[in-house]
Amino acid sequence: MMLASGHVVSLDPAIGDLPVGDVHVRSGAIVAVARLLGAPGVARRYMRGCLVMPSFVDAHWHLGNTLACRLPNSRLGPFVKTMGLLARVWTPEPSALGVRLAAAEAVHAGITTVHNWRTT
């Protein structure tokens, strides 16, 4: 996967920050970071207008709760107040779906590593 044409914020002083740059990721590992990478046949996700932060780690994320973040604001207050009721219907299946959604959001945001805090 190539994260292409994003604003790359690099932690590597040899690369620096690139206002327009590419990050090539293969099997979960960063292969290359540069202004313009040629990689024929590699799927590209265009990140124009987004920050891409290779090796950035989000060290605190309740991935399984991601679906709960999608509740309309009008329902969020009662949701927080009735965690006991939610516990009866919040099975491993919606939690697993939330983890998948959160992982997709992380990739879209350019986050390459997360730590999933246990929610139960």
Accessible surface in RSA format (square Angstrom, percent):
REM  Atomic radii and reference values for relative SASA: ProtOr
REM  Chains: A
REM  Algorithm: Lee & Richards
REM  Probe-radius: 1.40
REM  Slices: 20
REM RES _ NUM      All-atoms   Total-Side   Main-Chain    Non-polar    All polar
REM                ABS   REL    ABS   REL    ABS   REL    ABS   REL    ABS   REL
RES MET A   1    94.06  48.7  73.64  48.7  20.43  48.6  74.27  63.1  19.79  26.2
RES MET A   2     0.03   0.0   0.03   0.0   0.00   0.0   0.03   0.0   0.00   0.0
RES LEU A   3     8.33   4.6   8.26   5.9   0.07   0.2   8.26   5.8   0.07   0.2
RES ALA A   4     1.03   0.9   1.03   1.6   0.00   0.0   1.03   1.5   0.00   0.0
RES SER A   5    18.66  15.8  15.09  20.1   3.57   8.2   0.21   0.5  18.44  25.8
RES GLY A   6     0.09   0.1   0.00   N/A   0.09   0.1   0.09   0.2   0.00   0.0
RES HIS A   7    73.72  40.3  71.87  50.0   1.85   4.7  44.20  45.6  29.52  34.3
RES VAL A   8     0.08   0.1   0.08   0.1   0.00   0.0   0.08   0.1   0.00   0.0
RES VAL A   9    46.06  30.3  44.77  40.5   1.29   3.1  44.77  38.9   1.29   3.5
RES SER A  10    16.17  13.7   2.98   4.0  13.19  30.4   0.07   0.1  16.10  22.6
RES LEU A  11   130.90  72.9 101.67  72.7  29.23  73.5 107.53  75.5  23.36  62.9
RES ASP A  12    60.92  42.7  55.68  55.4   5.24  12.4  21.70  51.1  39.23  39.1
RES PRO A  13   132.67  96.7  98.42  89.7  34.25 124.5 109.44  90.4  23.22 144.3
RES ALA A  14    98.83  90.9  53.55  82.6  45.27 103.0  65.67  92.5  33.16  87.8
RES ILE A  15    57.68  32.8  38.00  28.3  19.68  47.4  42.42  30.5  15.26  41.4
RES GLY A  16    25.75  31.7   0.00   N/A  25.75  31.7  25.75  70.7   0.00   0.0
RES ASP A  17    85.16  59.7  61.48  61.2  23.68  56.0  19.08  44.9  66.08  65.9
RES LEU A  18    27.00  15.0  27.00  19.3   0.00   0.0  27.00  19.0   0.00   0.0
RES PRO A  19    98.89  72.1  90.57  82.6   8.32  30.2  90.57  74.8   8.32  51.7
RES VAL A  20    62.02  40.8  60.89  55.1   1.13   2.7  60.89  52.9   1.13   3.1
RES GLY A  21     0.01   0.0   0.00   N/A   0.01   0.0   0.00   0.0   0.01   0.0
RES ASP A  22     3.23   2.3   3.23   3.2   0.00   0.0   0.00   0.0   3.23   3.2
RES VAL A  23     0.14   0.1   0.14   0.1   0.00   0.0   0.14   0.1   0.00   0.0
RES HIS A  24    16.61   9.1  16.61  11.5   0.00   0.0   6.54   6.7  10.07  11.7
RES VAL A  25    31.70  20.9  29.86  27.0   1.84   4.4  29.86  25.9   1.84   5.0
RES ARG A  26   138.38  58.1 132.05  67.3   6.33  15.1  54.95  75.1  83.43  50.6
RES SER A  27   118.63 100.2  66.19  88.3  52.44 120.8  53.57 114.1  65.07  91.2
RES GLY A  28    76.48  94.3   0.00   N/A  76.48  94.3  35.53  97.5  40.95  91.7
RES ALA A  29    57.41  52.8  52.07  80.4   5.34  12.1  57.41  80.8   0.00   0.0
RES ILE A  30    63.19  36.0  34.97  26.1  28.22  68.0  34.97  25.2  28.22  76.6
RES VAL A  31    66.82  44.0  34.54  31.3  32.28  77.8  39.89  34.7  26.93  73.1
RES ALA A  32    34.89  32.1  26.65  41.1   8.24  18.8  34.89  49.1   0.00   0.0
RES VAL A  33    24.20  15.9   9.08   8.2  15.12  36.4   9.08   7.9  15.12  41.0
RES ALA A  34    32.63  30.0  28.62  44.2   4.01   9.1  32.63  45.9   0.00   0.0
RES ARG A  35   141.17  59.3 137.35  70.0   3.82   9.1  58.87  80.5  82.30  49.9
RES LEU A  36   141.67  78.9 118.71  84.9  22.96  57.7 118.71  83.4  22.96  61.8
RES LEU A  37    29.10  16.2  26.45  18.9   2.65   6.7  27.29  19.2   1.82   4.9
RES GLY A  38    75.11  92.6   0.00   N/A  75.11  92.6  36.70 100.7  38.42  86.0
RES ALA A  39    15.17  13.9   5.94   9.2   9.22  21.0  10.71  15.1   4.46  11.8
RES PRO A  40   135.51  98.8 103.38  94.2  32.13 116.8 116.09  95.8  19.42 120.7
RES GLY A  41    89.60 110.5   0.00   N/A  89.60 110.5  44.55 122.3  45.05 100.9
RES VAL A  42    40.73  26.8  26.35  23.9  14.38  34.7  30.73  26.7  10.00  27.1
RES ALA A  43    66.16  60.8  49.62  76.6  16.54  37.6  61.25  86.3   4.91  13.0
RES ARG A  44    84.09  35.3  54.15  27.6  29.94  71.3  18.34  25.1  65.75  39.8
RES ARG A  45    96.89  40.7  92.82  47.3   4.07   9.7  19.11  26.1  77.78  47.1
RES TYR A  46   138.71  64.8 112.07  63.8  26.63  69.3  82.50  62.0  56.20  69.3
RES MET A  47     1.59   0.8   0.93   0.6   0.66   1.6   0.70   0.6   0.89   1.2
RES ARG A  48   175.46  73.7 154.36  78.7  21.10  50.2  70.30  96.1 105.16  63.7
RES GLY A  49    85.65 105.6   0.00   N/A  85.65 105.6  44.17 121.2  41.48  92.9
RES CYS A  50    39.49  29.9  32.86  36.6   6.63  15.6  10.52  26.6  28.97  31.2
RES LEU A  51    92.88  51.7  85.44  61.1   7.44  18.7  85.44  60.0   7.44  20.0
RES VAL A  52     0.28   0.2   0.28   0.3   0.00   0.0   0.28   0.2   0.00   0.0
RES MET A  53    39.79  20.6  39.79  26.3   0.00   0.0  23.15  19.7  16.64  22.0
RES PRO A  54     7.80   5.7   5.80   5.3   2.00   7.3   5.80   4.8   2.00  12.4
RES SER A  55    62.19  52.6  48.79  65.1  13.40  30.9  28.55  60.8  33.65  47.1
RES PHE A  56    82.32  41.2  81.32  50.4   1.00   2.6  82.32  49.9   0.00   0.0
RES VAL A  57    76.00  50.0  59.53  53.9  16.47  39.7  59.53  51.7  16.47  44.7
RES ASP A  58    37.51  26.3  34.33  34.2   3.18   7.5   5.94  14.0  31.57  31.5
RES ALA A  59    65.58  60.3  56.29  86.9   9.29  21.1  56.32  79.3   9.26  24.5
RES HIS A  60   111.64  61.0  93.00  64.6  18.64  47.7  67.93  70.0  43.71  50.9
RES TRP A  61    49.92  20.0  46.88  22.7   3.05   7.1  36.12  19.3  13.80  22.4
RES HIS A  62    72.09  39.4  67.05  46.6   5.04  12.9  53.50  55.1  18.59  21.6
RES LEU A  63     8.57   4.8   8.57   6.1   0.00   0.0   8.57   6.0   0.00   0.0
RES GLY A  64     2.08   2.6   0.00   N/A   2.08   2.6   1.69   4.6   0.40   0.9
RES ASN A  65    55.31  38.1  55.25  53.4   0.06   0.1  14.46  34.8  40.85  39.5
RES THR A  66     4.91   3.5   2.93   3.0   1.98   4.7   4.48   6.0   0.43   0.7
RES LEU A  67    46.91  26.1  40.67  29.1   6.24  15.7  40.87  28.7   6.04  16.3
RES ALA A  68     9.15   8.4   6.81  10.5   2.35   5.3   8.94  12.6   0.21   0.6
RES CYS A  69    88.78  67.2  60.42  67.4  28.35  66.6  17.97  45.5  70.81  76.4
RES ARG A  70   124.39  52.2  98.40  50.2  25.98  61.9  60.49  82.7  63.90  38.7
RES LEU A  71    44.92  25.0  36.16  25.9   8.75  22.0  36.85  25.9   8.07  21.7
RES PRO A  72    72.29  52.7  60.52  55.2  11.77  42.8  72.29  59.7   0.00   0.0
RES ASN A  73   133.52  92.1 114.91 111.0  18.61  44.8  33.27  80.1 100.25  96.9
RES SER A  74    98.22  83.0  63.92  85.3  34.30  79.0  60.58 129.0  37.64  52.7
RES ARG A  75   138.63  58.2 136.51  69.6   2.12   5.0  44.77  61.2  93.86  56.9
RES LEU A  76    69.65  38.8  69.65  49.8   0.00   0.0  69.65  48.9   0.00   0.0
RES GLY A  77    33.54  41.4   0.00   N/A  33.54  41.4  29.90  82.1   3.63   8.1
RES PRO A  78    76.07  55.4  73.68  67.2   2.39   8.7  76.07  62.8   0.00   0.0
RES PHE A  79    34.38  17.2  27.70  17.2   6.69  17.4  33.77  20.5   0.61   1.8
RES VAL A  80    90.70  59.7  82.59  74.8   8.10  19.5  82.63  71.8   8.07  21.9
RES LYS A  81   172.68  84.2 136.02  83.5  36.66  87.3  88.01  79.2  84.67  90.2
RES THR A  82    52.64  37.4  47.60  48.3   5.05  12.0  39.71  53.3  12.93  19.6
RES MET A  83   105.37  54.6 101.18  67.0   4.19  10.0  99.11  84.3   6.26   8.3
RES GLY A  84    54.35  67.0   0.00   N/A  54.35  67.0  41.46 113.8  12.89  28.9
RES LEU A  85    98.41  54.8  92.20  66.0   6.21  15.6  92.37  64.9   6.04  16.3
RES LEU A  86    38.87  21.6  35.14  25.1   3.73   9.4  38.35  26.9   0.52   1.4
RES ALA A  87    72.60  66.8  47.30  73.0  25.30  57.5  53.62  75.5  18.98  50.3
RES ARG A  88   181.16  76.1 148.60  75.8  32.56  77.5  70.39  96.2 110.77  67.1
RES VAL A  89   102.89  67.7  88.61  80.2  14.27  34.4  91.82  79.8  11.07  30.0
RES TRP A  90    66.87  26.8  49.33  23.9  17.53  41.2  47.93  25.6  18.93  30.7
RES THR A  91    58.84  41.8  54.48  55.2   4.35  10.4  52.13  70.0   6.70  10.1
RES PRO A  92   105.07  76.6  96.61  88.1   8.47  30.8 102.75  84.8   2.32  14.4
RES GLU A  93   123.97  71.2 114.61  86.7   9.37  22.3  68.46 132.4  55.52  45.3
RES PRO A  94    34.66  25.3  31.33  28.6   3.33  12.1  34.54  28.5   0.12   0.7
RES SER A  95    25.13  21.2  25.13  33.5   0.00   0.0  10.42  22.2  14.71  20.6
RES ALA A  96    42.87  39.4  35.62  55.0   7.25  16.5  41.35  58.2   1.52   4.0
RES LEU A  97    94.85  52.8  94.85  67.9   0.00   0.0  94.85  66.6   0.00   0.0
RES GLY A  98     0.00   0.0   0.00   N/A   0.00   0.0   0.00   0.0   0.00   0.0
RES VAL A  99    48.71  32.1  48.71  44.1   0.00   0.0  48.71  42.3   0.00   0.0
RES ARG A 100   160.87  67.5 151.68  77.3   9.20  21.9  63.17  86.3  97.71  59.2
RES LEU A 101    59.94  33.4  54.85  39.2   5.09  12.8  59.49  41.8   0.46   1.2
RES ALA A 102     0.00   0.0   0.00   0.0   0.00   0.0   0.00   0.0   0.00   0.0
RES ALA A 103    46.91  43.1  44.39  68.5   2.52   5.7  46.45  65.4   0.45   1.2
RES ALA A 104    59.70  54.9  46.85  72.3  12.86  29.2  55.30  77.9   4.40  11.7
RES GLU A 105    56.79  32.6  50.99  38.6   5.80  13.8  33.13  64.1  23.66  19.3
RES ALA A 106     5.39   5.0   5.30   8.2   0.09   0.2   5.39   7.6   0.00   0.0
RES VAL A 107    73.05  48.1  71.22  64.5   1.83   4.4  73.05  63.5   0.00   0.0
RES HIS A 108    90.87  49.7  89.97  62.5   0.90   2.3  65.91  67.9  24.96  29.0
RES ALA A 109    46.06  42.3  34.31  53.0  11.75  26.7  42.26  59.5   3.79  10.1
RES GLY A 110     0.74   0.9   0.00   N/A   0.74   0.9   0.74   2.0   0.00   0.0
RES ILE A 111    24.11  13.7  18.57  13.8   5.54  13.4  18.57  13.4   5.54  15.0
RES THR A 112    52.73  37.5  17.09  17.3  35.64  84.9  23.38  31.4  29.36  44.4
RES THR A 113    67.03  47.7  60.59  61.4   6.44  15.4  45.94  61.7  21.09  31.9
RES VAL A 114    44.55  29.3  23.01  20.8  21.54  51.9  23.15  20.1  21.40  58.0
RES HIS A 115    96.22  52.6  93.80  65.2   2.42   6.2  60.13  62.0  36.08  42.0
RES ASN A 116    69.54  48.0  49.80  48.1  19.74  47.5  16.54  39.8  52.99  51.2
RES TRP A 117   113.02  45.4 111.47  54.0   1.55   3.6 112.66  60.1   0.36   0.6
RES ARG A 118   195.37  82.0 166.34  84.8  29.03  69.1  65.31  89.3 130.06  78.8
RES THR A 119    54.71  38.9  16.38  16.6  38.33  91.3  14.66  19.7  40.04  60.5
RES THR A 120   141.00 100.3  83.07  84.2  57.93 138.1 105.42 141.6  35.58  53.8
END  Absolute sums over single chains surface
CHAIN  1 A     7827.0       6148.2       1678.8       5131.8       2695.2
END  Absolute sums over all chains
TOTAL          7827.0       6148.2       1678.8       5131.8       2695.2
